[in-house]
Amino acid sequence: MLRPFRHVTASLGQAWQNVTWREVASGPLSSRFARVRVRAAHRDQPRDEEWLIIEWAEGAKEPAHYWFSNMSTRTAWPEMAETVMSRWRKPESRVQSLRT
């Protein structure tokens, strides 16, 4: 389990949004997400600012997934959620999963 983002998830407060990203035959696909702009580092070298996207279902004990993404700051929630949740179907997606 990834714990480095625990302090981030605790500080997001009102940032959590219930997002429906797609309708399927059995009904809408939706979950609760938060996103925050961060500058991650790799081997002490900072990267460009990007999104940290977190999925944490209502009532779950801890977040289900974390992703880094370089999507535009103008990207709407449904598009961002569709991209991260369908990353297995779209190998060209601009998302790096931190946990599967």
N, C-alpha and C positions, 0 to 999 in steps of 0.2 A: 504494500500500500504506500502511495506517495503521501508524505506528511509535510513537505516543505511549504505547501500552499495553505495550510490550516489557518495561519494568521490572516491570509488574504480573504478566505471564505468567511471568516468571522467578522471582518470589517466591511463587507459589502452591503449589509443592511437592506436598504430600499432598492438595490440594483437588481434583485431577483425578479425575473419576468416569466410568466407562463406563456410559452410560445407554441403555437401549432404550426408545423412546417409542411405538412402534407396530409391530404385526404386519401384514404385507401378504402377498399370495399368494406372492411370491418369498422371503419370510423376514422376520426382524425388522429394523427400522430402528434403528440404534444408532450412537453416536459417543462421543467423549470430550469432556467439558465440565468447566469450572470456573466458579464464581460467587463474587463478592465484593461486599459492600455498599460503595458509594462515594457521594460527593457531587460530582457533575459541576458544571461552571460553564459559563455561556453569557454572553459579553460581560462577564466578571468578576462575574456575579451567580450566587451558588451556588443550586443546585436542592435539592429535598428528597432525602434519602437514597434510593437505588434500587440495584437489582442491575446489575452489569456481568457479563454472561454471555459466556463465550468457548468457542467450539468449536475444538478442535485435535485432529485425528485422530492416533491413535498412528502414529508413524513419519513424519508429515508434517514438512516443513521449518519451517513456521510456522503460526500459527492460521488457520483458514479463515474464521471470522466472529466479530464482536463485536456485542453488543446491549446496550442499556440497557432495563431493565424495571422497572415499578412494582408487579410482582406481590408478594403478601404474603410475609413472611419464613417463613410456614408452608407455602408452596407446595412440594409434593413434586417431586423431580427429574424423574420421568417427565412430569408435567403441564407443568413449565416447559420441558422439551425439546420436547414436542409443540407448545406454543404458539410458541416461537421458530422451530422448523423448519417449521411449517405457516403462517407468517405470510402467505404469498401466497394461501392458501385462505381465511383468516379476516381480512378487512379490519378487523374490530373488535378485533383482538388488541391487547393492552396492551404492545406491544413496538416499540421504535424501532431499526431496523437501522443499524449504523454502516458496514457494508461488505457488498456483495452479490457 
